[in-house]
C-alpha cells in the first residue's frame, strides 16, 4: 500500500509540475508585448495602419506609434526612450555620432506638396521652384503677383495677401521641403538653408503635418506644405510643381514612383552613414526625369543594431520588433497605395532584409 501511495503522490506532483510548465509556456507565448515608436508625421497614416493590421495577425503585439515630428523622434531615439523612431530626414553625421550603431530602414516613398486655400480655386495651381521659394521668403506677397499669373494663364487670382504656413516643430517634412527650395533658389540656400528646423522668414507655424493642414484649411488665402496624404484626407487644394524637365507635375502615386525610378540614389549599408541620401537632390538637375514629381522622398525607421542598449529591453520584445519590421517591409507594403504612398521597390526591400539581419540582442542575430 505504501508503494502505491508513493506512486500516487508522485503522479500528482508530476501532473502539477507539468501543468505549471504548460501554463508558463502558454502565458509566455501569449504575453502582451508593446512596441513603442515615435517620430515623423509624414508616414504616420501608414504606420498607424500597420499597427492595426499587425495586431489582427498577432493579437499579443501592440504597436504604439506617436507622430511627434522627425525632430522629436530623433531625440527620443538618441535618448533611447523608444524601441524605434521614424524620420523623413536621415541622421546627420553629428546626430549619428550621438546615436552610434543606428540602422536606417527606408519604409515608404511619398511626396511633399504645396497646399493652399484660395476660395473658388481648386487643385492644379502651378508653381515653379523659384515662385515657391519667393513666397516662403516673403518676396511674393500677393496671389495676383505677375510671376504666379505668368505660369497660370486664364486663372483669375485674387488681389489678396498670401499667408504662409510652415511647421513649428522639428520636421522631416520640413527637411524635404527646404532641401527642394535650397536646390531651386540660391537665395533660399544662402539665407535659410535646409534642415528639420529653420528660421522661417515669414508665416505661421503648425505642429505636425496635420497641424499645417488644419491651419491652411482654416485660413483663407494661405499656403503651406504637407505630405500628400494629409492634402487628400483633408480635401485640400494642392499645386502642381515644375520639375527639372520643365513639366508641371501633379502629385500622385505614379509621379512619386517615377521620381524614385529616376533618382540615382545609391543606398549605403544599413549601418553606414545615410546623411547624403536624397531623392530630392538627385532629381534637382535631372532634365531627363519626365513625369517625375520633384519633391519626393523616402521616409525611414531607425533602430539600434544591438538592441540590448535600450533600457528594459528583453529578448522577446527585441524579437517581436524585428518580426514586425520584417512584416512591414513585405506584407505591410500592400497598404501603401491606399494611403497615397509608393510601395518600396524590390531592390529596397532586399536591402532592408540585409539590414534587419544585422540586428542582434546580446550579440545573437534575431532574424536569419
C-alpha positions as CSV (number, residue, x, y, z in Angstrom):
1,X,0.0,0.0,0.0
2,X,2.8,2.4,0.8
3,X,4.4,1.8,-2.6
4,X,1.0,2.5,-4.3
5,X,0.6,5.6,-2.1
6,X,4.0,6.9,-3.0
7,X,3.4,6.3,-6.7
8,X,0.1,8.2,-6.5
9,X,1.8,11.2,-4.8
10,X,4.5,11.1,-7.5
11,X,1.9,11.2,-10.3
12,X,0.1,14.1,-8.7
13,X,3.4,16.0,-8.3
14,X,4.4,15.4,-11.9
15,X,1.0,16.5,-13.1
16,X,1.2,19.7,-11.1
17,X,4.7,20.5,-12.4
18,X,3.7,19.7,-15.9
19,X,0.6,21.9,-15.6
20,X,2.7,24.7,-14.3
21,X,5.2,24.4,-17.1
22,X,2.3,24.3,-19.6
23,X,0.8,27.4,-18.0
24,X,4.1,29.2,-18.1
25,X,4.8,28.3,-21.7
26,X,1.3,29.3,-22.7
27,X,1.4,32.6,-20.9
28,X,4.9,33.4,-22.3
29,X,3.8,32.6,-25.8
30,X,0.8,34.9,-25.5
31,X,2.2,37.7,-23.3
32,X,1.3,41.2,-24.5
33,X,4.3,43.0,-25.9
34,X,4.1,46.7,-26.7
35,X,6.5,48.2,-29.3
36,X,6.9,51.9,-28.7
37,X,7.8,54.2,-31.5
38,X,7.8,57.9,-32.2
39,X,8.7,60.5,-34.8
40,X,7.7,61.7,-38.3
41,X,4.1,62.6,-39.1
42,X,4.9,62.0,-42.8
43,X,4.5,58.2,-42.5
44,X,2.1,58.3,-39.5
45,X,-1.0,57.2,-41.5
46,X,0.9,54.2,-42.9
47,X,2.5,53.1,-39.6
48,X,-0.9,53.6,-37.8
49,X,-2.4,51.2,-40.4
50,X,0.4,48.7,-39.9
51,X,-0.2,48.8,-36.2
52,X,-3.9,48.0,-36.6
53,X,-3.4,45.3,-39.2
54,X,-0.5,43.6,-37.5
55,X,-2.5,43.4,-34.2
56,X,-5.1,41.4,-36.1
57,X,-2.4,38.9,-37.1
58,X,-0.5,39.0,-33.7
59,X,-3.1,39.9,-31.1
60,X,-0.4,39.9,-28.4
61,X,1.7,42.6,-30.2
62,X,0.7,46.2,-29.7
63,X,2.5,48.8,-31.8
64,X,2.2,52.2,-30.2
65,X,3.5,55.0,-32.5
66,X,3.3,58.7,-31.7
67,X,3.6,61.2,-34.5
68,X,5.6,63.9,-32.8
69,X,7.7,65.0,-35.8
70,X,11.1,63.8,-37.0
71,X,13.0,66.0,-34.7
72,X,11.2,64.6,-31.7
73,X,11.7,61.0,-33.0
74,X,15.4,61.5,-33.4
75,X,15.6,63.0,-29.9
76,X,13.8,60.0,-28.4
77,X,15.9,57.6,-30.4
78,X,19.1,59.3,-29.2
79,X,17.8,59.2,-25.6
80,X,16.9,55.6,-26.1
81,X,13.3,56.0,-24.8
82,X,11.6,54.3,-27.7
83,X,12.1,50.9,-29.5
84,X,12.1,52.6,-32.9
85,X,11.9,56.0,-34.4
86,X,10.8,57.4,-37.7
87,X,12.2,60.3,-39.6
88,X,12.0,61.7,-43.2
89,X,15.5,63.1,-42.7
90,X,18.3,60.6,-42.3
91,X,20.6,61.2,-39.4
92,X,23.3,63.9,-39.9
93,X,26.9,62.9,-39.1
94,X,26.6,64.8,-35.8
95,X,23.3,63.1,-34.9
96,X,24.7,59.7,-35.8
97,X,27.7,60.4,-33.5
98,X,25.2,60.8,-30.6
99,X,23.4,57.6,-31.5
100,X,26.1,55.2,-32.6
101,X,25.2,51.9,-34.4
102,X,21.9,53.3,-35.7
103,X,20.4,51.4,-38.6
104,X,18.3,53.2,-41.3
105,X,15.4,51.4,-43.0
106,X,13.6,53.1,-45.8
107,X,9.9,52.2,-45.2
108,X,8.0,54.0,-47.9
109,X,8.1,56.7,-50.6
110,X,5.9,59.8,-50.7
111,X,5.7,63.4,-51.7
112,X,5.5,66.8,-50.0
113,X,3.1,69.1,-51.8
114,X,2.1,72.8,-51.7
115,X,-1.4,73.1,-50.2
116,X,-3.4,76.2,-50.4
117,X,-6.8,77.8,-49.5
118,X,-7.9,80.2,-52.2
119,X,-11.7,80.5,-52.3
120,X,-13.0,79.4,-55.7
121,X,-9.8,77.8,-56.9
122,X,-9.4,74.1,-56.8
123,X,-6.3,71.9,-57.1
124,X,-3.9,72.4,-60.0
125,X,-2.4,75.8,-59.5
126,X,1.1,75.7,-61.0
127,X,4.2,76.6,-59.1
128,X,7.9,76.8,-60.2
129,X,10.5,76.2,-57.5
130,X,11.5,79.9,-57.8
131,X,7.9,81.0,-57.1
132,X,7.6,78.7,-54.0
133,X,10.9,80.0,-52.6
134,X,9.9,83.6,-53.1
135,X,6.6,83.0,-51.4
136,X,8.2,81.4,-48.4
137,X,10.9,84.2,-48.4
138,X,8.1,86.8,-48.3
139,X,9.2,88.3,-51.6
140,X,5.9,87.3,-53.4
141,X,3.3,88.6,-51.0
142,X,0.0,88.6,-53.1
143,X,-1.7,85.9,-55.0
144,X,-2.0,88.0,-58.2
145,X,1.7,88.6,-58.4
146,X,2.8,88.6,-62.0
147,X,5.1,85.6,-61.6
148,X,2.2,83.4,-60.4
149,X,-0.1,84.7,-63.1
150,X,2.5,84.1,-65.8
151,X,2.5,80.3,-65.2
152,X,-1.2,80.1,-64.6
153,X,-2.8,81.8,-67.7
154,X,-6.5,82.0,-67.6
155,X,-6.7,81.6,-63.8
156,X,-8.3,84.6,-62.0
157,X,-6.2,85.0,-58.9
158,X,-7.3,87.4,-56.2
159,X,-5.6,90.6,-55.0
160,X,-5.1,89.2,-51.6
161,X,-2.2,88.9,-49.2
162,X,-0.6,85.4,-49.0
163,X,-0.5,83.8,-45.5
164,X,2.4,81.4,-45.3
165,X,2.1,78.4,-43.1
166,X,5.0,76.2,-42.0
167,X,6.0,73.6,-39.4
168,X,6.6,74.8,-35.9
169,X,8.3,71.5,-34.7
170,X,11.4,69.7,-35.9
171,X,10.2,68.0,-39.0
172,X,11.4,65.7,-41.7
173,X,8.7,67.1,-44.0
174,X,10.4,70.5,-43.5
175,X,13.8,68.9,-44.3
176,X,12.4,67.6,-47.6
177,X,10.7,70.9,-48.4
178,X,13.7,73.1,-47.6
179,X,16.0,70.7,-49.4
180,X,14.0,71.3,-52.5
181,X,13.9,75.1,-52.0
182,X,17.7,75.1,-51.5
183,X,18.1,73.3,-54.8
184,X,15.9,75.7,-56.8
185,X,16.8,79.0,-55.1
186,X,20.3,80.3,-54.4
187,X,18.9,83.0,-52.2
188,X,17.0,80.4,-50.1
189,X,20.1,78.2,-49.8
190,X,22.2,81.1,-48.6
191,X,19.7,82.8,-46.3
192,X,17.6,80.0,-44.9
193,X,19.1,76.7,-45.9
194,X,17.8,73.2,-45.3
195,X,17.0,71.4,-42.1
196,X,14.4,69.8,-39.9
197,X,14.1,73.2,-38.3
198,X,14.9,76.6,-39.9
199,X,14.5,80.2,-39.2
200,X,11.4,81.0,-41.3
201,X,11.4,84.5,-42.8
202,X,7.6,84.8,-42.7
203,X,4.5,82.9,-41.7
204,X,2.5,81.0,-39.1
205,X,3.6,77.7,-37.5
206,X,1.6,74.5,-37.1
207,X,2.6,71.3,-35.3
208,X,2.8,68.2,-37.5
209,X,1.5,67.7,-41.0
210,X,-2.0,67.6,-39.5
211,X,-1.4,71.0,-37.8
212,X,-0.2,72.7,-41.0
213,X,-3.1,71.2,-42.9
214,X,-5.6,72.4,-40.3
215,X,-4.1,76.0,-40.4
216,X,-4.3,76.1,-44.1
217,X,-7.9,74.8,-44.0
218,X,-8.9,77.5,-41.5
219,X,-7.1,80.4,-43.2
220,X,-8.3,81.8,-46.5
221,X,-5.6,82.8,-48.9
222,X,-3.0,80.7,-47.2
223,X,-0.3,78.3,-48.5
224,X,1.6,75.6,-46.7
225,X,3.3,72.3,-47.4
226,X,2.4,68.8,-46.2
227,X,2.8,65.1,-47.0
228,X,0.4,64.2,-49.9
229,X,-1.9,62.0,-47.7
230,X,-2.8,65.0,-45.5
231,X,-3.9,67.0,-48.5
232,X,-6.1,64.2,-49.7
233,X,-7.7,63.2,-46.4
234,X,-8.4,66.9,-45.7
235,X,-9.7,67.7,-49.2
236,X,-7.2,70.5,-49.6
237,X,-6.3,72.0,-52.9
238,X,-2.7,71.2,-53.9
239,X,-0.4,72.6,-56.5
240,X,1.5,71.1,-59.5
241,X,5.2,71.7,-59.2
242,X,7.7,72.2,-62.1
243,X,10.4,69.6,-62.3
244,X,13.9,69.9,-63.9
245,X,12.5,68.7,-67.2
246,X,10.2,71.8,-67.3
247,X,7.0,69.9,-66.7
248,X,4.3,70.9,-64.1
249,X,3.7,67.6,-62.4
250,X,0.6,66.7,-60.4
251,X,1.4,64.9,-57.2
252,X,0.3,61.3,-57.3
253,X,1.5,57.8,-56.5
254,X,2.5,57.4,-60.1
255,X,4.6,60.6,-60.2
256,X,6.3,59.7,-56.9
257,X,7.1,56.3,-58.3
258,X,8.6,57.9,-61.4
259,X,10.7,60.1,-59.2
260,X,12.1,57.1,-57.3
261,X,12.8,55.3,-60.6
262,X,14.8,58.3,-62.0
263,X,16.6,59.0,-58.8
264,X,20.3,58.0,-59.0
265,X,20.4,57.1,-55.3
266,X,22.9,54.6,-54.1
267,X,21.8,53.2,-50.7
268,X,24.5,52.6,-48.1
269,X,24.6,49.6,-45.9
270,X,22.0,49.9,-43.1
271,X,24.7,50.6,-40.5
272,X,26.6,53.2,-42.6
273,X,26.0,56.9,-42.9
274,X,22.8,57.9,-44.7
275,X,23.4,61.7,-44.4
276,X,23.7,62.3,-48.1
277,X,20.8,60.1,-49.3
278,X,18.2,62.3,-51.0
279,X,15.8,61.7,-53.9
280,X,15.1,65.4,-54.0
281,X,18.8,66.2,-54.5
282,X,19.2,63.5,-57.1
283,X,16.3,64.9,-59.2
284,X,17.3,68.6,-58.8
285,X,19.1,68.9,-62.2
286,X,17.9,65.7,-64.0
287,X,16.3,67.1,-67.1
288,X,15.5,63.5,-68.3
289,X,13.2,62.9,-65.3
290,X,10.0,63.1,-67.3
291,X,6.7,62.8,-65.3
292,X,8.6,62.7,-62.0
293,X,7.3,64.8,-59.1
294,X,10.4,66.7,-57.8
295,X,9.6,66.8,-54.0
296,X,9.6,63.1,-53.4
297,X,11.4,61.3,-50.6
298,X,11.9,58.2,-48.6
299,X,10.7,58.0,-45.0
300,X,12.9,56.0,-42.6
301,X,12.6,53.9,-39.5
302,X,15.7,53.9,-37.3
303,X,16.6,51.2,-34.8
304,X,19.8,50.2,-32.9
305,X,21.9,47.5,-34.3
306,X,22.3,45.9,-30.9
307,X,19.0,46.2,-29.1
308,X,20.3,45.5,-25.6
309,X,21.4,49.1,-25.4
310,X,17.8,50.1,-24.8
311,X,16.7,50.1,-21.1
312,X,14.2,47.4,-20.1
313,X,14.6,45.6,-23.5
314,X,14.3,41.9,-23.4
315,X,14.8,39.2,-26.0
316,X,11.0,38.6,-26.5
317,X,10.5,42.3,-27.2
318,X,13.6,42.5,-29.4
319,X,12.4,39.6,-31.5
320,X,8.9,41.0,-31.7
321,X,10.3,44.3,-33.0
322,X,12.3,42.6,-35.8
323,X,9.4,40.4,-36.8
324,X,7.1,43.5,-37.0
325,X,9.6,45.4,-39.1
326,X,10.1,42.4,-41.4
327,X,6.4,42.2,-41.9
328,X,6.2,45.9,-42.6
329,X,8.8,45.7,-45.3
330,X,6.9,42.9,-47.0
331,X,3.2,42.3,-46.4
332,X,2.8,45.8,-44.9
333,X,3.7,47.5,-48.2
334,X,0.4,46.4,-49.7
335,X,-1.3,49.1,-47.6
336,X,0.8,51.9,-49.0
337,X,-1.1,52.8,-52.2
338,X,-4.4,53.2,-50.4
339,X,-2.8,55.9,-48.3
340,X,-1.1,57.6,-51.3
341,X,2.4,56.2,-50.6
342,X,4.6,54.2,-53.0
343,X,5.4,50.6,-52.1
344,X,9.1,50.0,-51.8
345,X,10.8,48.7,-54.9
346,X,12.0,45.1,-54.6
347,X,15.6,46.2,-54.6
348,X,15.0,48.4,-51.5
349,X,13.1,45.5,-49.8
350,X,16.1,43.3,-50.3
351,X,18.3,46.0,-48.9
352,X,16.1,46.2,-45.8
353,X,16.3,42.4,-45.4
354,X,20.0,42.6,-45.2
355,X,19.8,45.4,-42.6
356,X,17.3,43.6,-40.4
357,X,19.6,40.6,-40.4
358,X,22.2,42.9,-38.7
359,X,20.1,43.4,-35.6
360,X,21.1,41.5,-32.5
361,X,20.2,41.1,-28.9
362,X,23.1,40.3,-26.6
363,X,25.1,39.5,-29.7
364,X,22.6,37.0,-31.1
365,X,21.1,37.5,-34.5
366,X,17.3,37.9,-34.3
367,X,16.4,37.1,-38.0
368,X,18.3,34.8,-40.2
